[in-house]
Amino acid sequence: MIYDALNQSPTGLRTTGLVIGLAVALAYAAAAARPDPVIRGLRALPFHAWGGRLLMAMAGAWAFFLFRGLEPVGIPRMDMGEFYHLRPYLLILIPVLTLLVIWHCGEFLAVRAIGCLILLAAAIPLDAAFLREPASRLLLVVPVYLAVLKALFWIGMPYLLRDQVGWLTADTARFRMLTVAGAGYGLIIAVAALFWW
């Protein structure tokens, strides 16, 4: 049902664009309105041990259910093509690897988990926009690909997020300007979804 509404209906791109656009606009607007607590939270995030464990457990569960499927909420099994015979092994391997990462990869675990979650979440807007007609869908697709690229670097070199957060939060005026721009971009995506998709 959830998966169907976002990806398989004729208005999947519209629904996905509206949800993502409004979520981005609200998150950035809240950060612009109250920058001090957000800045403190962003600076602490790369080093947050329990947050990292929780986020990595969420990423592992998400990956597990992608391979297994979750029919009651309408999430089908991921099509693995010629690797279908590996599914039973992956259903064992994913939880084991998730626990090993949580146990042995304490440093910057939150950053690596955020990278994993971005990679998993990217499938939703990319599936919704796949082979859709309006060129304006690139307003949604291009930032997703940029986020995927950043996520790959954050997983492999997690100190990069710490450095990027340091640059972003070093000047409150810069932080507020960029968050206002992010809120505006989210509104542009929502408007494009409403009228063109």
Secondary structure, 3 states (H helix, E strand, C coil): CHHHHHHHCCCHHHHHHHHHHHHHHHHHHHHHHCHHHHHHHHHHHHHCHHHHHHHHHHHHHHHHHHHHCEHHHCECCCCCHHHHHHHHHHHHHHHHHHHHHHHHCCCCHHHHHHHHHHHHHCHHHHHHHCCCCCHHHHHHHHHHHHHHHHHHHHHHCCHHHHHHHHHHHCCHHHHHHHHHHHHHHHHHHHHHHHHCC
